[in-house]
């Protein structure tokens, strides 16, 4: 009877060893899958960080463009003001020229 228990125990040990050997490739594949998932998670975090940087850069670029648009508007306003001042200066110059001509005419009449 002891031999029967011994044989059954040996059979059980053999089955356990075979099961362990059969599980080894599964464990290796599970470890590889875990490593791959860790790598994917790391890459996804990097992509998320890059996406945040791109969004921030786009926001900064938009703010800069708004600032440039404001400066261009200021330049346009200043240019219009300069044109108005130039036109006034031209009118004043014409008026001074006419006054000078009139004065010269009066001086000529007194000289003659």
C-alpha positions in Angstrom: 0.0 0.0 0.0 2.9 2.3 0.7 4.1 1.7 -2.8 0.8 2.9 -4.2 1.0 6.2 -2.2 4.6 6.6 -3.2 3.7 6.0 -6.9 0.7 8.4 -6.7 2.9 11.0 -5.0 5.5 10.6 -7.7 2.8 10.9 -10.4 1.5 14.1 -8.7 5.0 15.6 -8.5 5.5 14.7 -12.2 2.2 16.3 -13.2 3.1 19.4 -11.2 6.5 19.6 -12.8 5.0 19.2 -16.3 2.4 21.9 -15.4 5.2 24.2 -14.2 7.2 23.6 -17.4 4.1 24.3 -19.5 3.4 27.5 -17.6 7.0 28.9 -18.1 6.3 30.1 -21.7 3.1 31.7 -20.5 5.0 33.5 -17.6 7.6 34.7 -20.1 4.9 36.0 -22.4 3.1 37.7 -19.6 6.4 39.4 -18.5 7.0 40.5 -22.0 3.5 41.8 -22.3 3.9 43.7 -19.0 7.2 45.2 -20.2 5.5 46.2 -23.5 2.6 47.9 -21.7 5.0 49.8 -19.4 6.8 51.0 -22.5 3.5 52.0 -24.2 2.5 53.8 -21.0 5.7 55.7 -21.0 5.4 56.7 -24.6 1.8 57.8 -24.1 3.0 60.0 -21.2 5.6 61.5 -23.5 3.0 62.1 -26.2 0.7 63.8 -23.6 3.5 66.1 -22.5 4.4 67.0 -26.1 0.7 67.7 -26.8 0.6 70.0 -23.8 3.7 71.8 -25.1 2.2 72.2 -28.6 -1.0 73.5 -27.1 0.9 76.0 -25.0 3.0 77.1 -28.0 -0.1 77.6 -30.1 -1.6 79.7 -27.3 1.5 81.8 -27.1 1.6 82.2 -30.9 -2.0 83.3 -30.8 -1.3 85.9 -28.1 1.8 87.1 -30.1 -0.3 87.4 -33.3 -2.9 89.5 -31.4 -0.1 91.7 -30.1 1.3 92.1 -33.6 -2.2 92.9 -34.9 -2.5 95.6 -32.3 0.9 97.0 -33.3 -0.1 97.0 -36.9 -3.3 98.8 -36.0 -1.3 101.4 -34.0 1.0 101.9 -37.0 -2.0 102.4 -39.3 -3.5 105.0 -36.9 -0.1 106.8 -36.6 0.3 106.7 -40.4 -3.1 108.3 -40.9 -2.3 110.9 -38.3 1.0 111.7 -40.1 -0.9 112.0 -43.4 -3.4 114.5 -41.8 -0.5 116.5 -40.3 1.3 116.5 -43.7 -1.9 117.7 -45.4 -2.2 120.5 -42.8 1.4 121.4 -43.2 1.0 121.6 -47.0 -2.0 123.9 -46.5 -0.1 126.1 -44.1 2.9 126.1 -46.5 0.6 127.1 -49.4 -0.9 129.8 -47.2 2.5 131.1 -46.2 3.6 131.1 -49.8 0.5 133.2 -50.8 1.1 135.6 -47.9 4.7 135.9 -49.0 3.7 136.6 -52.5 1.2 139.3 -51.3 3.9 140.9 -49.1 6.3 140.9 -52.0 3.7 142.5 -54.2 3.1 145.3 -51.6 6.8 145.8 -51.1 7.3 146.1 -54.9 4.5 148.7 -55.1 6.1 150.8 -52.3 9.5 150.5 -54.0 8.3 151.8 -57.3 
